[in-house]
Amino acid sequence: MNSTVVADVAIAGAGIIGLSLAVELRQRGLSVMVLERGEAMSSASAAAAGMLAVNDPQNPAELMPLCVRSWQLYPSYLELIESLSGLRVSLRTHRTLQEMKSESNLNEFATAAEISQIAPGLNPTGHRFAWLDEGSVDPNDLRAALPAALRATGGKLLERTEVLRVKSAEGEVLVETRQGNVSAAMFVNCCGAWAGCEPWGGVPVEPVKGQMANVRSDPDRLRCVVRTPGVYLVPRGDGRVTLGATLERVGFDEVVHEDQVSGLIKAALRLLPEAIIPFPIDAWTGLRPGTPDGLPILGAAQRANCWHATGHYRDGILLAPVTARVMTQAMLGEVPDVPLTAFSPTRFKSK
C-alpha cells in the first residue's frame, strides 16, 4: 500500500475485537481495512485464558446484558468463523466450577461426588464450588482462524502497519501510515491496551498486565474450568492446563517474573496436585485494556466519523461476538441488541 486506499471502514487493531467487528461489517456488505502495528492476534487476544465467564461474580453488574447476549451469539459466531476459515474452533470446556462465598444465595453447592465425575484430579478441600454453565475456547484456535476468516470475506488486513495520524473532515476519515493512507467513511479504534494512546486517544484505557503459565495433566482428570479468587485453571483438552493470572498496573511492561509465576503454579498445585510443571516453565504475559469503571468503551467518539470499541479488560474473548454485533448496528444507525448507554465514550472526556 503506497497510495490512498478507499474503504467504508478503517479499523486500527487486529485483535479479537477488531477482527470480529471487521468480519461482521463484511457480512453486512461494507468494505473494511484492518491496520495492525504488529501481527494479528498477537497481544491480549493470544495471551488470554479464553474463559467465557458470563457469570463471573467479579464482573460489574452493568456488564451482564452484554455477557448474556454474547454467550447467546457464541455458537453462531464460532460456526461462521469455522465456515469462513476452514479451521476448527470449538468450545474446549462446557462447565465452570466457581468458588463461592459461604453466604452465597445459591441453593446448592457442588458435591464431592459431582466434582469427581468431571474433575477427579481436583482437590476441592477448603473451597466451596458452584457449577456455572460457561464454556472456554483456546485463543490459539482463534488466532489462526480469525485472520483467515476476514480474508475469506474479502476484507483487507495489513500487519506491521502502524497508524500515525487520523484526520476527520468533510464526511471522511484519513488514516495515515508509513505505507500509505486509507480514506474511509468511518474509523474504529480497536487498539486494546493501546487505545488511549495517540493518534486517536482521548479515552482512559490503561494496560493491566497479566502473567500466566501452562502446566500439564491427563485430560480426563480435569474437564472443566476451575475459578477461585487466587488462581484459575483452564484445561485445553490436550493435556495443557492454563493458569492465570496476575493483575498488575505497571504500564506496558511485558516481562515474565519467575516469582509471580511460581506463586500461580503453587496455588494451582494445591487444587490440581498431580499437575506436571514443564521445564522450562511455559509462561507469558498479556496486557488487558482496563478502564476506570471496569466497563468497555463502545460507541461514537467526539471526533466526527470515529468510533471506539475497546476497554474489554478481562472479557475480550467473551464479548467479541456481541461487540461486533452492537457496534455494527450502531455504526449503521440501527438499534443495538444491547443498549450502549453504560458503555458510551461520552461518560469520559473523549475526543
Buried (B, 14 or more C-beta within 10 A) or exposed (E): BEEEBEBBBBBBBBBBBBBBBBBBBBBEEBBBBBBBBEEBBBBBBBBBBBBBBBBBBEBEEEBEBBBBBBBBBBEEBBEBBBEBBEBEBEBBBBBBBBBBEEEEEEEEBBEEEBBEEBBEBBBBEEBBBBBBEBBBBBBBBBBBBBBBBBEBBEBBBBBEBBBEEBBBEEEBBBBBBEBBBBBBBBBBBBBBBBBBBEBBBBBBBBBBBBBBBBBBBEBEBBBBBBBBEEBBBBBBBEBBBBBBBBEBEEEEEBEEBEEBBBBBBEBBBBBBEBBEBEEEBBBBBBBBBBBEBBBBBBBBBEBBBBBBBBBBBBBBBBBBBBBBBBBBBBBEEEEBBBEBEBBBBEBBEBB
